[in-house]
Amino acid sequence: SDEVNYALTTYYVKSIDRLGLLGKLEEDGSFGVHTHTVDARLVSRDLLDSIVEIYFLEKNLALSSIQGLRMLDIGAGYGRLASRAARVFDNLTEYVCTDAVPESTYISDYYLQHRGVQCKTNVVPLDEIEVYLKRNAVHVAVNIHSFSECSIEAIRWWLDLLASNRVPYLMIVPNAVEHGGERLELNNGQDFSNLVKECGYELMVRSPKFMDPVVQRYGISPTWHYLFKLSV
């Protein structure tokens, strides 16, 4: 059941939560987010996913040790990861959100101000992102569940833009993954793994969202996490 999936995922996150993020990043159920109460705390998929993604990046890139950290979120939605990263990383200079959907751009700007993290976050409209990247060095870009919904042409545009501006690291989280995480796919099943390589990004790390195989099978929205490094 839905409630059991949330409980399993919450206890998994608790088991890896060496930094105590479950306590630091509280969920209040605002903005209509779907929640459950587990272990006397309110949790949502957005909260649990954000914590798992932050730990993946910290483990593989040691983000907390990068001075003047700047991150770019492609297809940032309403800004759920941005608001949490701003609270976790004291060294974060700027977390930039951008999205091809104008409504998402507006909502993320409102949401991040509502959360009080506007001093560490920035919402850049899509038609201004090229100029922004020319003027600002970004350490890592993330794309979470967005490329799966894009066209191949749109993905190539983004990858070329990142590579031309020397963004060194790229994290991609596709929607539900088949084939044991061996390939990146659009929602229609089309493989875009080779496209990432063609644009200059080599795979560094590929790992299941949940390292426990039982949780990977029954947890909330299991997928795989991919981390790429610019090689050219």
C-alpha positions as CSV (number, residue, x, y, z in Angstrom):
1,S,0.0,0.0,0.0
2,D,1.0,3.6,-0.4
3,E,1.4,4.0,3.4
4,V,3.7,1.0,3.6
5,N,5.8,2.3,0.8
6,Y,6.3,5.6,2.6
7,A,7.1,3.8,5.9
8,L,9.7,1.6,4.2
9,T,11.3,4.5,2.5
10,T,11.3,6.7,5.6
11,Y,13.0,4.0,7.7
12,Y,15.6,3.5,4.9
13,V,16.4,7.2,4.8
14,K,16.7,7.2,8.6
15,S,19.2,4.3,8.3
16,I,21.5,6.3,6.0
17,D,20.9,9.7,7.6
18,R,24.3,10.3,9.3
19,L,23.9,14.1,9.1
20,G,20.4,14.1,10.7
21,L,18.7,15.7,7.7
22,L,15.3,14.2,8.5
23,G,15.3,16.4,11.6
24,K,16.8,19.4,9.9
25,L,14.6,19.4,6.8
26,E,11.1,19.3,8.2
27,E,8.0,18.7,6.0
28,D,4.9,20.8,6.8
29,G,2.6,19.6,4.1
30,S,2.2,23.1,2.5
31,F,1.3,23.6,-1.2
32,G,-0.7,20.4,-1.4
33,V,2.2,18.0,-1.1
34,H,1.2,14.3,-0.5
35,T,2.2,13.3,3.1
36,H,2.2,10.5,5.6
37,T,3.0,10.5,9.3
38,V,5.8,7.9,9.9
39,D,7.8,7.5,13.1
40,A,5.9,10.6,14.6
41,R,7.1,12.9,11.7
42,L,5.4,14.2,8.6
43,V,7.1,13.0,5.4
44,S,6.6,13.4,1.7
45,R,8.2,11.9,-1.4
46,D,9.8,15.3,-2.1
47,L,11.4,15.4,1.3
48,L,12.7,11.8,1.1
49,D,13.9,12.1,-2.5
50,S,15.7,15.3,-1.7
51,I,17.6,13.7,1.2
52,V,18.6,10.7,-0.9
53,E,19.8,12.9,-3.7
54,I,21.8,15.1,-1.4
55,Y,23.5,12.1,0.1
56,F,24.3,10.8,-3.4
57,L,26.0,14.1,-4.4
58,E,27.8,14.4,-1.1
59,K,29.1,10.9,-1.3
60,N,30.4,11.2,-4.8
61,L,31.4,14.9,-5.1
62,A,31.9,16.0,-1.5
63,L,29.8,19.1,-2.2
64,S,30.1,20.4,1.3
65,S,33.9,20.9,0.8
66,I,33.6,23.0,-2.4
67,Q,34.1,26.7,-1.7
68,G,31.6,29.0,-3.3
69,L,29.5,26.1,-4.4
70,R,27.1,26.9,-7.3
71,M,24.5,24.4,-8.6
72,L,22.2,24.4,-11.5
73,D,18.8,22.6,-11.5
74,I,17.5,21.9,-15.0
75,G,13.8,21.4,-14.9
76,A,13.7,22.4,-11.2
77,G,9.9,22.3,-10.9
78,Y,8.7,24.3,-7.9
79,G,12.2,24.2,-6.2
80,R,11.9,21.4,-3.7
81,L,15.6,20.3,-4.0
82,A,16.8,23.9,-4.1
83,S,15.1,24.8,-0.8
84,R,16.6,21.8,1.0
85,A,20.1,22.2,-0.5
86,A,20.1,25.8,0.7
87,R,19.6,24.6,4.2
88,V,22.1,21.8,4.1
89,F,25.2,23.3,2.4
90,D,26.7,26.2,4.4
91,N,29.2,26.7,1.5
92,L,26.4,27.1,-1.1
93,T,26.8,30.5,-2.9
94,E,23.9,30.0,-5.3
95,Y,21.4,27.3,-6.3
96,V,20.0,28.2,-9.7
97,C,16.6,26.9,-10.8
98,T,15.5,27.0,-14.4
99,D,12.6,25.3,-16.2
100,A,11.1,25.3,-19.7
101,V,7.6,25.7,-18.2
102,P,6.9,29.4,-17.4
103,E,4.5,28.4,-14.7
104,S,7.1,26.4,-12.9
105,T,9.5,29.4,-13.1
106,Y,6.9,31.6,-11.4
107,I,6.0,29.0,-8.8
108,S,9.6,28.2,-7.8
109,D,10.4,31.9,-7.4
110,Y,7.4,32.3,-5.1
111,Y,8.1,29.0,-3.2
112,L,11.7,29.8,-2.5
113,Q,10.8,33.2,-1.2
114,H,8.1,31.6,1.0
115,R,10.7,29.2,2.4
116,G,13.1,32.1,3.1
117,V,16.0,30.8,1.1
118,Q,16.1,33.5,-1.6
119,C,19.5,34.6,-0.4
120,K,21.0,31.3,-1.6
121,T,18.8,30.5,-4.5
122,N,18.1,32.2,-7.9
123,V,15.4,31.5,-10.5
124,V,16.6,32.2,-14.0
125,P,14.1,32.1,-16.9
126,L,15.0,29.8,-19.7
127,D,15.6,32.6,-22.2
128,E,18.3,34.0,-19.9
129,I,20.1,30.9,-18.9
130,E,22.7,31.0,-21.7
131,V,23.8,34.5,-20.6
132,Y,23.9,33.4,-17.0
133,L,26.2,30.4,-17.7
134,K,28.6,32.6,-19.7
135,R,28.9,34.8,-16.6
136,N,28.9,32.3,-13.8
137,A,30.9,29.1,-13.2
138,V,28.6,26.2,-12.1
139,H,30.1,23.3,-10.3
140,V,27.4,20.7,-10.8
141,A,24.1,20.5,-12.8
142,V,21.3,18.3,-11.8
143,N,18.4,17.0,-13.9
144,I,15.8,15.1,-11.9
145,H,12.9,13.4,-13.8
146,S,13.0,16.1,-16.4
147,F,15.0,14.7,-19.3
148,S,12.7,11.7,-19.3
149,E,9.9,14.0,-20.4
150,C,12.0,16.0,-23.0
151,S,12.7,15.4,-26.7
152,I,16.1,14.2,-27.8
153,E,16.6,17.6,-29.4
154,A,15.9,19.4,-26.1
155,I,18.3,17.2,-24.2
156,R,21.1,17.7,-26.8
157,W,20.6,21.5,-26.5
158,W,21.0,21.3,-22.8
159,L,24.1,19.0,-22.9
160,D,25.8,21.2,-25.5
161,L,25.1,24.2,-23.4
162,L,26.6,22.6,-20.3
163,A,29.6,21.3,-22.1
164,S,30.3,24.6,-23.9
165,N,30.2,26.4,-20.5
166,R,32.5,23.8,-18.9
167,V,30.1,22.6,-16.3
168,P,32.2,19.7,-14.9
169,Y,29.5,17.4,-13.3
170,L,26.0,16.4,-14.3
171,M,23.6,14.3,-12.2
172,I,20.7,12.7,-14.1
173,V,17.8,11.0,-12.4
174,P,15.4,9.5,-15.0
175,N,11.9,8.3,-14.3
176,A,11.4,4.6,-13.5
177,V,14.2,2.7,-15.1
178,E,14.1,-0.7,-16.8
179,H,17.1,-2.9,-17.8
180,G,18.8,-2.7,-14.4
181,G,19.8,0.9,-14.8
182,E,22.1,0.1,-17.8
183,R,20.6,2.8,-20.0
184,L,18.9,6.3,-19.7
185,E,15.5,6.3,-21.3
186,L,12.8,8.8,-22.2
187,N,9.2,8.0,-21.0
188,N,8.6,6.4,-24.4
189,G,11.5,4.0,-23.9
190,Q,14.0,5.7,-26.3
191,D,17.6,5.4,-25.1
192,F,19.6,8.6,-24.8
193,S,22.6,7.2,-23.0
194,N,24.9,7.6,-26.0
195,L,23.8,11.2,-26.5
196,V,25.2,12.1,-23.1
197,K,28.5,10.6,-24.1
198,E,28.6,12.2,-27.5
199,C,28.2,15.6,-25.8
200,G,31.3,15.0,-23.8
201,Y,30.1,13.6,-20.5
202,E,31.5,10.3,-19.3
203,L,29.7,8.1,-16.7
204,M,31.3,8.3,-13.2
205,V,28.8,6.6,-11.0
206,R,25.6,4.7,-11.6
207,S,23.8,3.4,-8.6
208,P,20.2,2.5,-7.5
209,K,18.3,5.1,-5.8
210,F,18.0,2.8,-2.8
211,M,21.1,0.7,-2.0
212,D,19.0,-1.9,-0.2
213,P,17.5,-4.2,-2.9
214,V,14.2,-4.7,-1.0
215,V,13.7,-0.9,-0.7
216,Q,14.7,-0.5,-4.3
217,R,11.9,-2.9,-5.2
218,Y,9.2,-1.6,-2.8
219,G,10.2,2.0,-1.9
220,I,8.8,5.2,-3.3
221,S,9.4,5.6,-7.0
222,P,12.6,3.5,-7.4
223,T,15.0,4.6,-10.1
224,W,18.7,5.0,-10.6
225,H,21.1,7.9,-10.0
226,Y,23.7,8.7,-12.6
227,L,26.7,11.0,-12.3
228,F,28.7,12.2,-15.3
229,K,32.0,14.1,-15.6
230,L,32.9,16.4,-18.5
231,S,35.7,14.7,-20.4
232,V,36.5,17.1,-23.2
